[in-house]
């Protein structure tokens, strides 16, 4: 997968050289390049922002550098993290992981001139996504989050593909709690069932815990869980 990130803060992306993303880049599964938006400015001050039409606080990113930047790295699927985007989900991560070329546009200040997005949309798919109902300084950290979610779904990145199908959100439920050795710690014991070796009972326990956790912590998610996915034993939970 090819990924181009356009930002005024290339240094933010140091962490994308670490851990499994760094390894995916090393092995060629991920070809990621970070570009400084100011490369595409033409004035001595390398200006990327200006005051908003209509007034109001803050600054807006000017369209010209963005137009040139997107022409230079595109076309691809343009992803624009923004608090006004649609909520980013595991399904979006899976959809992005199936594409050959992603372009991330990192907005700062009050955002990017809307015409950049409207113009790009005439040439390529555009996805405006929000990580949650809060406001960050800019899109950089959001891109790191999205790239983690996407990279771990690329074939060959995770050793054990089972961990993808079993995990939280993949099945529309939160995962059950997990434990490791020692069996007893600070007078807290690992649930007996997990040490029983009875795989049927363990699967049932995990399923119950997933249902209980999801219902109590994420009623919104539980409400969207298809009743047809519940079996007879689930209904007792
Ligand atoms: N940029 C600023 N706030 C953001 C958010 N909540 N999600 C994604 N990108 C953002």
py3Dmol code that shows the C-alpha trace and the ligand (Angstrom):
import py3Dmol

protein = """\
ATOM      1  CA  UNK A   1       0.000   0.000   0.000  1.00  0.00           C
ATOM      2  CA  UNK A   2       1.186   3.511  -0.881  1.00  0.00           C
ATOM      3  CA  UNK A   3       0.447   6.292   1.615  1.00  0.00           C
ATOM      4  CA  UNK A   4       1.189  10.004   1.224  1.00  0.00           C
ATOM      5  CA  UNK A   5       0.724  12.296   4.214  1.00  0.00           C
ATOM      6  CA  UNK A   6       0.625  16.069   3.680  1.00  0.00           C
ATOM      7  CA  UNK A   7       1.195  18.204   6.774  1.00  0.00           C
ATOM      8  CA  UNK A   8       2.887  21.370   8.002  1.00  0.00           C
ATOM      9  CA  UNK A   9       4.416  19.300  10.842  1.00  0.00           C
ATOM     10  CA  UNK A  10       6.297  16.348   9.279  1.00  0.00           C
ATOM     11  CA  UNK A  11       8.070  15.754  12.628  1.00  0.00           C
ATOM     12  CA  UNK A  12       4.782  14.562  14.143  1.00  0.00           C
ATOM     13  CA  UNK A  13       5.148  11.326  12.200  1.00  0.00           C
ATOM     14  CA  UNK A  14       8.295  10.000  13.875  1.00  0.00           C
ATOM     15  CA  UNK A  15       6.252   7.249  15.625  1.00  0.00           C
ATOM     16  CA  UNK A  16       5.337   5.789  12.207  1.00  0.00           C
ATOM     17  CA  UNK A  17       8.921   4.458  12.040  1.00  0.00           C
ATOM     18  CA  UNK A  18       8.432   2.409  15.226  1.00  0.00           C
ATOM     19  CA  UNK A  19       7.011  -0.984  16.091  1.00  0.00           C
ATOM     20  CA  UNK A  20       4.874  -2.879  13.594  1.00  0.00           C
ATOM     21  CA  UNK A  21       4.223   0.114  11.309  1.00  0.00           C
ATOM     22  CA  UNK A  22       7.975   0.698  11.063  1.00  0.00           C
ATOM     23  CA  UNK A  23       8.438  -2.991  10.316  1.00  0.00           C
ATOM     24  CA  UNK A  24       5.721  -2.933   7.610  1.00  0.00           C
ATOM     25  CA  UNK A  25       7.565   0.000   6.024  1.00  0.00           C
ATOM     26  CA  UNK A  26      10.865  -1.875   6.270  1.00  0.00           C
ATOM     27  CA  UNK A  27       9.516  -4.966   4.539  1.00  0.00           C
ATOM     28  CA  UNK A  28       7.797  -2.939   1.799  1.00  0.00           C
ATOM     29  CA  UNK A  29       4.210  -3.832   2.796  1.00  0.00           C
ATOM     30  CA  UNK A  30       3.724  -0.138   3.461  1.00  0.00           C
ATOM     31  CA  UNK A  31       5.300   2.608   1.345  1.00  0.00           C
ATOM     32  CA  UNK A  32       4.639   5.735   3.411  1.00  0.00           C
ATOM     33  CA  UNK A  33       5.922   9.192   2.625  1.00  0.00           C
ATOM     34  CA  UNK A  34       5.372  12.377   4.647  1.00  0.00           C
ATOM     35  CA  UNK A  35       5.380  15.690   2.741  1.00  0.00           C
ATOM     36  CA  UNK A  36       5.696  19.233   4.058  1.00  0.00           C
ATOM     37  CA  UNK A  37       2.797  21.292   2.677  1.00  0.00           C
ATOM     38  CA  UNK A  38       5.088  24.337   2.607  1.00  0.00           C
ATOM     39  CA  UNK A  39       6.985  22.698  -0.284  1.00  0.00           C
ATOM     40  CA  UNK A  40       4.045  23.862  -2.409  1.00  0.00           C
ATOM     41  CA  UNK A  41       4.046  27.518  -1.312  1.00  0.00           C
ATOM     42  CA  UNK A  42       5.580  30.223  -3.506  1.00  0.00           C
ATOM     43  CA  UNK A  43       5.940  33.271  -1.234  1.00  0.00           C
ATOM     44  CA  UNK A  44       9.015  33.995   0.926  1.00  0.00           C
ATOM     45  CA  UNK A  45       7.068  33.387   4.143  1.00  0.00           C
ATOM     46  CA  UNK A  46       5.775  30.039   2.857  1.00  0.00           C
ATOM     47  CA  UNK A  47       2.277  31.030   3.954  1.00  0.00           C
ATOM     48  CA  UNK A  48      -0.347  28.304   4.296  1.00  0.00           C
ATOM     49  CA  UNK A  49      -3.163  30.169   6.067  1.00  0.00           C
ATOM     50  CA  UNK A  50      -5.249  33.307   5.952  1.00  0.00           C
ATOM     51  CA  UNK A  51      -8.224  34.908   7.731  1.00  0.00           C
ATOM     52  CA  UNK A  52     -11.671  33.370   7.220  1.00  0.00           C
ATOM     53  CA  UNK A  53     -14.177  34.946   4.837  1.00  0.00           C
ATOM     54  CA  UNK A  54     -17.221  35.999   6.820  1.00  0.00           C
ATOM     55  CA  UNK A  55     -15.094  36.727   9.875  1.00  0.00           C
ATOM     56  CA  UNK A  56     -14.653  34.732  13.022  1.00  0.00           C
ATOM     57  CA  UNK A  57     -11.734  33.501  15.088  1.00  0.00           C
ATOM     58  CA  UNK A  58      -8.647  31.675  13.852  1.00  0.00           C
ATOM     59  CA  UNK A  59      -7.195  31.055  10.439  1.00  0.00           C
ATOM     60  CA  UNK A  60      -8.123  28.856   7.480  1.00  0.00           C
ATOM     61  CA  UNK A  61      -5.686  26.905   5.296  1.00  0.00           C
ATOM     62  CA  UNK A  62      -5.388  28.518   1.844  1.00  0.00           C
ATOM     63  CA  UNK A  63      -6.391  26.389  -1.146  1.00  0.00           C
ATOM     64  CA  UNK A  64      -3.417  26.985  -3.498  1.00  0.00           C
ATOM     65  CA  UNK A  65      -0.716  24.930  -1.685  1.00  0.00           C
ATOM     66  CA  UNK A  66      -3.214  22.113  -1.131  1.00  0.00           C
ATOM     67  CA  UNK A  67      -4.233  22.123  -4.799  1.00  0.00           C
ATOM     68  CA  UNK A  68      -0.626  21.733  -5.878  1.00  0.00           C
ATOM     69  CA  UNK A  69       0.189  19.163  -3.206  1.00  0.00           C
ATOM     70  CA  UNK A  70      -2.749  16.934  -4.141  1.00  0.00           C
ATOM     71  CA  UNK A  71      -1.892  17.206  -7.842  1.00  0.00           C
ATOM     72  CA  UNK A  72       1.694  16.156  -7.049  1.00  0.00           C
ATOM     73  CA  UNK A  73       0.900  13.073  -4.932  1.00  0.00           C
ATOM     74  CA  UNK A  74      -2.518  12.068  -6.325  1.00  0.00           C
ATOM     75  CA  UNK A  75      -4.791  10.636  -7.391  1.00  0.00           C
ATOM     76  CA  UNK A  76      -5.610   8.205  -4.620  1.00  0.00           C
ATOM     77  CA  UNK A  77      -8.276   8.014  -1.930  1.00  0.00           C
ATOM     78  CA  UNK A  78      -8.124  11.277  -0.006  1.00  0.00           C
ATOM     79  CA  UNK A  79      -8.678  10.987   3.740  1.00  0.00           C
ATOM     80  CA  UNK A  80      -9.236  14.221   5.648  1.00  0.00           C
ATOM     81  CA  UNK A  81      -9.408  13.863   9.434  1.00  0.00           C
ATOM     82  CA  UNK A  82     -11.672  16.547  10.839  1.00  0.00           C
ATOM     83  CA  UNK A  83     -14.033  17.038  13.773  1.00  0.00           C
ATOM     84  CA  UNK A  84     -16.813  17.519  11.196  1.00  0.00           C
ATOM     85  CA  UNK A  85     -16.129  14.180   9.481  1.00  0.00           C
ATOM     86  CA  UNK A  86     -18.198  11.030   9.825  1.00  0.00           C
ATOM     87  CA  UNK A  87     -17.172   8.866  12.792  1.00  0.00           C
ATOM     88  CA  UNK A  88     -14.216   6.617  11.861  1.00  0.00           C
ATOM     89  CA  UNK A  89     -14.983   2.940  12.494  1.00  0.00           C
ATOM     90  CA  UNK A  90     -13.344  -0.462  12.191  1.00  0.00           C
ATOM     91  CA  UNK A  91     -15.337  -0.927   8.952  1.00  0.00           C
ATOM     92  CA  UNK A  92     -13.676   2.217   7.544  1.00  0.00           C
ATOM     93  CA  UNK A  93     -10.277   0.866   8.582  1.00  0.00           C
ATOM     94  CA  UNK A  94     -11.028  -2.384   6.736  1.00  0.00           C
ATOM     95  CA  UNK A  95     -12.222  -0.511   3.634  1.00  0.00           C
ATOM     96  CA  UNK A  96      -9.091   1.674   3.597  1.00  0.00           C
ATOM     97  CA  UNK A  97      -6.852  -1.368   4.114  1.00  0.00           C
ATOM     98  CA  UNK A  98      -8.129  -2.807   0.827  1.00  0.00           C
ATOM     99  CA  UNK A  99      -6.980   0.227  -1.229  1.00  0.00           C
ATOM    100  CA  UNK A 100      -3.684   0.731  -3.086  1.00  0.00           C
ATOM    101  CA  UNK A 101      -3.145   4.434  -2.452  1.00  0.00           C
ATOM    102  CA  UNK A 102      -4.199   6.650   0.458  1.00  0.00           C
ATOM    103  CA  UNK A 103      -3.535  10.374   0.730  1.00  0.00           C
ATOM    104  CA  UNK A 104      -3.958  12.047   4.115  1.00  0.00           C
ATOM    105  CA  UNK A 105      -4.501  15.799   4.306  1.00  0.00           C
ATOM    106  CA  UNK A 106      -3.737  17.158   7.776  1.00  0.00           C
ATOM    107  CA  UNK A 107      -5.699  20.313   8.496  1.00  0.00           C
ATOM    108  CA  UNK A 108      -4.625  22.833  11.141  1.00  0.00           C
ATOM    109  CA  UNK A 109      -6.188  25.984  12.543  1.00  0.00           C
ATOM    110  CA  UNK A 110      -9.923  26.214  11.746  1.00  0.00           C
ATOM    111  CA  UNK A 111      -9.578  23.783   8.845  1.00  0.00           C
ATOM    112  CA  UNK A 112      -8.852  23.658   5.120  1.00  0.00           C
ATOM    113  CA  UNK A 113     -10.691  25.883   2.593  1.00  0.00           C
ATOM    114  CA  UNK A 114     -13.721  23.778   1.611  1.00  0.00           C
ATOM    115  CA  UNK A 115     -12.938  24.194  -2.117  1.00  0.00           C
ATOM    116  CA  UNK A 116      -9.877  21.954  -1.703  1.00  0.00           C
ATOM    117  CA  UNK A 117     -12.120  19.071  -0.703  1.00  0.00           C
ATOM    118  CA  UNK A 118     -14.816  19.869  -3.295  1.00  0.00           C
ATOM    119  CA  UNK A 119     -12.234  20.141  -6.083  1.00  0.00           C
ATOM    120  CA  UNK A 120     -10.412  16.944  -5.072  1.00  0.00           C
ATOM    121  CA  UNK A 121     -13.761  15.103  -5.002  1.00  0.00           C
ATOM    122  CA  UNK A 122     -14.118  15.689  -8.760  1.00  0.00           C
ATOM    123  CA  UNK A 123     -11.004  13.572  -9.309  1.00  0.00           C
ATOM    124  CA  UNK A 124     -10.809  11.081  -6.428  1.00  0.00           C
ATOM    125  CA  UNK A 125     -12.818   9.526  -3.599  1.00  0.00           C
ATOM    126  CA  UNK A 126     -12.749  11.740  -0.502  1.00  0.00           C
ATOM    127  CA  UNK A 127     -13.469  10.610   3.045  1.00  0.00           C
ATOM    128  CA  UNK A 128     -13.781  13.160   5.853  1.00  0.00           C
ATOM    129  CA  UNK A 129     -13.522  11.293   9.150  1.00  0.00           C
ATOM    130  CA  UNK A 130     -13.654  12.215  12.827  1.00  0.00           C
ATOM    131  CA  UNK A 131     -12.040  10.226  15.610  1.00  0.00           C
ATOM    132  CA  UNK A 132     -14.598  11.360  18.140  1.00  0.00           C
ATOM    133  CA  UNK A 133     -16.599  14.231  19.517  1.00  0.00           C
ATOM    134  CA  UNK A 134     -13.690  16.354  20.650  1.00  0.00           C
ATOM    135  CA  UNK A 135     -11.363  18.784  18.898  1.00  0.00           C
ATOM    136  CA  UNK A 136      -7.651  18.195  18.352  1.00  0.00           C
ATOM    137  CA  UNK A 137      -5.121  20.838  17.296  1.00  0.00           C
ATOM    138  CA  UNK A 138      -4.965  19.248  13.861  1.00  0.00           C
ATOM    139  CA  UNK A 139      -5.227  16.081  11.811  1.00  0.00           C
ATOM    140  CA  UNK A 140      -1.716  14.752  12.505  1.00  0.00           C
ATOM    141  CA  UNK A 141      -2.465  12.606  15.548  1.00  0.00           C
ATOM    142  CA  UNK A 142      -5.662  11.400  13.867  1.00  0.00           C
ATOM    143  CA  UNK A 143      -3.612  10.195  10.885  1.00  0.00           C
ATOM    144  CA  UNK A 144      -1.332   8.218  13.195  1.00  0.00           C
ATOM    145  CA  UNK A 145      -4.395   6.603  14.787  1.00  0.00           C
ATOM    146  CA  UNK A 146      -5.984   5.796  11.420  1.00  0.00           C
ATOM    147  CA  UNK A 147      -2.716   4.398  10.064  1.00  0.00           C
ATOM    148  CA  UNK A 148      -2.415   2.067  13.075  1.00  0.00           C
ATOM    149  CA  UNK A 149      -5.953   0.820  12.540  1.00  0.00           C
ATOM    150  CA  UNK A 150      -5.333   0.317   8.797  1.00  0.00           C
ATOM    151  CA  UNK A 151      -1.795  -1.103   8.867  1.00  0.00           C
ATOM    152  CA  UNK A 152      -2.637  -3.900  11.290  1.00  0.00           C
ATOM    153  CA  UNK A 153      -5.277  -5.108   8.803  1.00  0.00           C
ATOM    154  CA  UNK A 154      -2.805  -5.349   5.894  1.00  0.00           C
ATOM    155  CA  UNK A 155      -2.134  -8.997   5.030  1.00  0.00           C
ATOM    156  CA  UNK A 156       1.225 -10.067   6.460  1.00  0.00           C
ATOM    157  CA  UNK A 157       1.512  -7.368   9.152  1.00  0.00           C
ATOM    158  CA  UNK A 158       0.124  -9.357  12.099  1.00  0.00           C
ATOM    159  CA  UNK A 159       1.560 -12.794  12.740  1.00  0.00           C
ATOM    160  CA  UNK A 160      -1.718 -14.308  13.877  1.00  0.00           C
ATOM    161  CA  UNK A 161      -4.687 -13.452  11.648  1.00  0.00           C
ATOM    162  CA  UNK A 162      -7.045 -14.979  14.266  1.00  0.00           C
ATOM    163  CA  UNK A 163      -6.430 -12.003  16.506  1.00  0.00           C
ATOM    164  CA  UNK A 164      -8.154  -9.880  13.845  1.00  0.00           C
ATOM    165  CA  UNK A 165     -11.373 -11.895  13.703  1.00  0.00           C
ATOM    166  CA  UNK A 166     -11.641 -12.319  17.474  1.00  0.00           C
ATOM    167  CA  UNK A 167     -10.962  -8.765  18.537  1.00  0.00           C
ATOM    168  CA  UNK A 168     -13.231  -5.996  19.783  1.00  0.00           C
ATOM    169  CA  UNK A 169     -15.298  -4.301  17.066  1.00  0.00           C
ATOM    170  CA  UNK A 170     -14.586  -6.956  14.416  1.00  0.00           C
ATOM    171  CA  UNK A 171     -17.620  -8.948  15.596  1.00  0.00           C
ATOM    172  CA  UNK A 172     -19.725  -5.936  16.622  1.00  0.00           C
ATOM    173  CA  UNK A 173     -19.123  -6.596  20.340  1.00  0.00           C
ATOM    174  CA  UNK A 174     -16.449  -5.556  22.831  1.00  0.00           C
ATOM    175  CA  UNK A 175     -14.031  -8.344  23.753  1.00  0.00           C
ATOM    176  CA  UNK A 176     -14.105 -10.247  27.042  1.00  0.00           C
ATOM    177  CA  UNK A 177     -11.474  -9.437  29.705  1.00  0.00           C
ATOM    178  CA  UNK A 178      -8.087 -11.145  29.301  1.00  0.00           C
ATOM    179  CA  UNK A 179      -5.696 -12.623  31.885  1.00  0.00           C
ATOM    180  CA  UNK A 180      -2.211 -14.114  32.014  1.00  0.00           C
ATOM    181  CA  UNK A 181       0.035 -15.672  34.659  1.00  0.00           C
ATOM    182  CA  UNK A 182       0.203 -15.650  37.636  1.00  0.00           C
ATOM    183  CA  UNK A 183      -3.164 -17.294  38.386  1.00  0.00           C
ATOM    184  CA  UNK A 184      -3.399 -15.303  41.615  1.00  0.00           C
ATOM    185  CA  UNK A 185      -2.154 -11.752  42.074  1.00  0.00           C
ATOM    186  CA  UNK A 186      -2.865  -9.375  44.965  1.00  0.00           C
ATOM    187  CA  UNK A 187      -5.542 -11.800  46.104  1.00  0.00           C
ATOM    188  CA  UNK A 188      -7.262 -11.517  42.746  1.00  0.00           C
ATOM    189  CA  UNK A 189      -7.801 -14.809  40.928  1.00  0.00           C
ATOM    190  CA  UNK A 190      -8.103 -15.552  37.242  1.00  0.00           C
ATOM    191  CA  UNK A 191     -11.650 -16.887  36.602  1.00  0.00           C
ATOM    192  CA  UNK A 192     -11.605 -20.683  37.099  1.00  0.00           C
ATOM    193  CA  UNK A 193     -13.256 -21.355  33.760  1.00  0.00           C
ATOM    194  CA  UNK A 194     -10.227 -19.974  31.893  1.00  0.00           C
ATOM    195  CA  UNK A 195      -8.005 -22.530  33.643  1.00  0.00           C
ATOM    196  CA  UNK A 196     -10.407 -25.440  33.115  1.00  0.00           C
ATOM    197  CA  UNK A 197      -9.149 -26.483  29.689  1.00  0.00           C
ATOM    198  CA  UNK A 198     -12.804 -26.881  28.629  1.00  0.00           C
ATOM    199  CA  UNK A 199     -12.818 -24.979  25.323  1.00  0.00           C
ATOM    200  CA  UNK A 200     -16.604 -25.048  24.988  1.00  0.00           C
ATOM    201  CA  UNK A 201     -17.130 -23.503  28.427  1.00  0.00           C
ATOM    202  CA  UNK A 202     -14.358 -20.964  27.800  1.00  0.00           C
ATOM    203  CA  UNK A 203     -15.952 -19.870  24.523  1.00  0.00           C
ATOM    204  CA  UNK A 204     -19.344 -19.572  26.261  1.00  0.00           C
ATOM    205  CA  UNK A 205     -17.835 -17.522  29.121  1.00  0.00           C
ATOM    206  CA  UNK A 206     -16.072 -15.183  26.710  1.00  0.00           C
ATOM    207  CA  UNK A 207     -19.245 -14.721  24.720  1.00  0.00           C
ATOM    208  CA  UNK A 208     -21.250 -13.916  27.898  1.00  0.00           C
ATOM    209  CA  UNK A 209     -18.634 -11.427  29.044  1.00  0.00           C
ATOM    210  CA  UNK A 210     -18.593  -9.778  25.611  1.00  0.00           C
ATOM    211  CA  UNK A 211     -22.376  -9.390  25.674  1.00  0.00           C
ATOM    212  CA  UNK A 212     -22.455  -8.068  29.261  1.00  0.00           C
ATOM    213  CA  UNK A 213     -19.602  -5.630  28.644  1.00  0.00           C
ATOM    214  CA  UNK A 214     -21.098  -4.332  25.425  1.00  0.00           C
ATOM    215  CA  UNK A 215     -24.564  -3.918  26.946  1.00  0.00           C
ATOM    216  CA  UNK A 216     -23.252  -2.001  29.975  1.00  0.00           C
ATOM    217  CA  UNK A 217     -20.500   0.100  28.345  1.00  0.00           C
ATOM    218  CA  UNK A 218     -21.821   0.582  24.825  1.00  0.00           C
ATOM    219  CA  UNK A 219     -25.627   0.445  24.772  1.00  0.00           C
ATOM    220  CA  UNK A 220     -25.428   2.161  21.342  1.00  0.00           C
ATOM    221  CA  UNK A 221     -23.392  -0.754  19.989  1.00  0.00           C
ATOM    222  CA  UNK A 222     -25.672  -3.340  21.610  1.00  0.00           C
ATOM    223  CA  UNK A 223     -28.719  -1.666  20.061  1.00  0.00           C
ATOM    224  CA  UNK A 224     -27.119  -2.058  16.633  1.00  0.00           C
ATOM    225  CA  UNK A 225     -26.252  -5.713  17.192  1.00  0.00           C
ATOM    226  CA  UNK A 226     -28.517  -7.820  14.969  1.00  0.00           C
ATOM    227  CA  UNK A 227     -30.905  -9.968  17.066  1.00  0.00           C
ATOM    228  CA  UNK A 228     -30.364 -12.728  14.485  1.00  0.00           C
ATOM    229  CA  UNK A 229     -26.742 -12.919  15.725  1.00  0.00           C
ATOM    230  CA  UNK A 230     -27.958 -13.919  19.215  1.00  0.00           C
ATOM    231  CA  UNK A 231     -28.291 -17.625  19.937  1.00  0.00           C
ATOM    232  CA  UNK A 232     -30.471 -19.331  22.562  1.00  0.00           C
ATOM    233  CA  UNK A 233     -27.753 -19.296  25.228  1.00  0.00           C
ATOM    234  CA  UNK A 234     -27.038 -15.601  24.539  1.00  0.00           C
ATOM    235  CA  UNK A 235     -30.616 -14.728  25.369  1.00  0.00           C
ATOM    236  CA  UNK A 236     -30.147 -16.126  28.884  1.00  0.00           C
ATOM    237  CA  UNK A 237     -27.161 -13.781  29.344  1.00  0.00           C
TER     238      UNK A 237
END
"""
ligand_1 = """\
10
LIG
N -8.898 17.124 13.767
C -9.276 17.903 14.779
N -10.126 17.267 15.577
C -10.292 16.029 15.052
C -11.060 14.897 15.402
N -11.843 14.880 16.484
N -10.995 13.815 14.618
C -10.241 13.814 13.520
N -9.490 14.849 13.139
C -9.512 15.945 13.893
"""
view = py3Dmol.view(width=600, height=400)
view.addModel(protein, "pdb")
view.setStyle({"model": 0}, {"cartoon": {"style": "trace"}})
view.addModel(ligand_1, "xyz")
view.setStyle({"model": 1}, {"stick": {}})
view.zoomTo()
view.show()
